[in-house]
Amino acid sequence: MATSLLYMLVVWGLVKVALIVVATYRSVLAKDETDRLVSPAESHLATKQRQIIAKVSRLDQCVKGLALGSCALLLVCTVVWIWSSLSNL
């Protein structure tokens, strides 16, 4: 039982690292996002802003999924740890 808990904790750690990397990348992209109005002469900036907004939107879904997965794995690890502790009594 201890080895399965160890494997689950390793997987949780990997998911957590992925969450941190994706959230950091999202924040770097969001830093370039502006809410100002763009004149017609700067239409290339408007296109770039739309691309950034689309990327941030996709990354938001990834961050939410990874956060949910991380919480679920941590909960499962906690339940397995409690179960194994109680079964050893």
Backbone torsions as a table, in degrees:
resi	resn	phi	psi	omega
1	MET	NA	-33.1	-177.5
2	ALA	-67.8	-34.8	180.0
3	THR	-69.9	-36.3	178.2
4	SER	-67.7	-35.9	176.0
5	LEU	-65.5	-39.5	178.5
6	LEU	-63.3	-44.1	178.7
7	TYR	-63.1	-41.3	178.9
8	MET	-65.0	-38.0	177.6
9	LEU	-67.4	-35.4	176.4
10	VAL	-66.0	-44.0	177.7
11	VAL	-63.0	-42.0	177.4
12	TRP	-60.7	-41.7	178.4
13	GLY	-62.6	-40.9	178.1
14	LEU	-65.7	-40.4	177.5
15	VAL	-65.0	-40.1	179.6
16	LYS	-64.8	-41.1	177.4
17	VAL	-63.7	-42.6	177.5
18	ALA	-61.8	-39.6	178.0
19	LEU	-61.8	-44.5	-179.6
20	ILE	-64.6	-41.5	-179.8
21	VAL	-65.4	-46.4	-178.6
22	VAL	-67.2	-40.1	179.2
23	ALA	-66.1	-37.4	177.6
24	THR	-67.1	-43.6	177.7
25	TYR	-61.9	-40.7	178.8
26	ARG	-62.7	-41.3	-179.5
27	SER	-68.4	-34.0	176.1
28	VAL	-65.9	-42.8	177.5
29	LEU	-65.5	-41.6	-177.1
30	ALA	-67.2	-23.7	178.0
31	LYS	-64.6	-32.4	-179.9
32	ASP	-81.3	-9.5	-178.5
33	GLU	-79.5	131.9	178.0
34	THR	-124.4	155.7	-179.2
35	ASP	-109.1	17.5	-177.1
36	ARG	-84.4	158.2	177.3
37	LEU	-78.4	141.7	-178.0
38	VAL	-110.6	131.8	178.7
39	SER	-72.8	160.6	179.6
40	PRO	-58.2	-28.1	179.1
41	ALA	-69.4	-21.3	-179.1
42	GLU	-107.7	40.2	-176.9
43	SER	-64.6	-27.5	177.7
44	HIS	-65.2	-30.6	176.1
45	LEU	-69.4	-37.3	178.4
46	ALA	-64.9	-39.4	177.7
47	THR	-64.1	-42.7	178.6
48	LYS	-63.6	-40.0	179.0
49	GLN	-64.5	-40.2	177.6
50	ARG	-63.4	-38.0	177.5
51	GLN	-65.6	-41.5	179.0
52	ILE	-64.6	-42.9	179.6
53	ILE	-62.9	-39.4	178.6
54	ALA	-65.2	-41.8	178.6
55	LYS	-65.0	-43.1	179.8
56	VAL	-63.6	-38.1	178.9
57	SER	-64.1	-43.0	177.7
58	ARG	-65.5	-40.2	-179.8
59	LEU	-68.4	-30.2	175.8
60	ASP	-58.7	-41.9	179.3
61	GLN	-65.5	-40.2	177.7
62	CYS	-64.1	-43.1	-179.7
63	VAL	-62.7	-44.3	178.7
64	LYS	-62.6	-42.8	179.3
65	GLY	-64.8	-44.1	178.7
66	LEU	-66.5	-37.4	177.7
67	ALA	-65.4	-42.6	178.1
68	LEU	-64.5	-43.1	178.0
69	GLY	-63.3	-39.7	178.8
70	SER	-63.6	-44.8	178.5
71	CYS	-64.1	-41.6	-179.6
72	ALA	-64.8	-43.8	178.8
73	LEU	-64.5	-39.0	178.1
74	LEU	-64.9	-39.4	177.2
75	LEU	-64.3	-43.7	178.7
76	VAL	-63.8	-42.1	177.9
77	CYS	-61.4	-40.4	179.1
78	THR	-64.5	-44.0	179.8
79	VAL	-64.4	-42.7	179.2
80	VAL	-64.8	-39.8	179.1
81	TRP	-64.0	-44.7	177.6
82	ILE	-63.9	-43.2	-179.1
83	TRP	-61.8	-45.2	-179.4
84	SER	-68.6	-33.1	178.0
85	SER	-68.6	-41.4	179.6
86	LEU	-71.5	-31.9	-179.6
87	SER	-74.8	-17.7	178.1
88	ASN	-85.7	-5.9	-179.7
89	LEU	-75.7	NA	NA
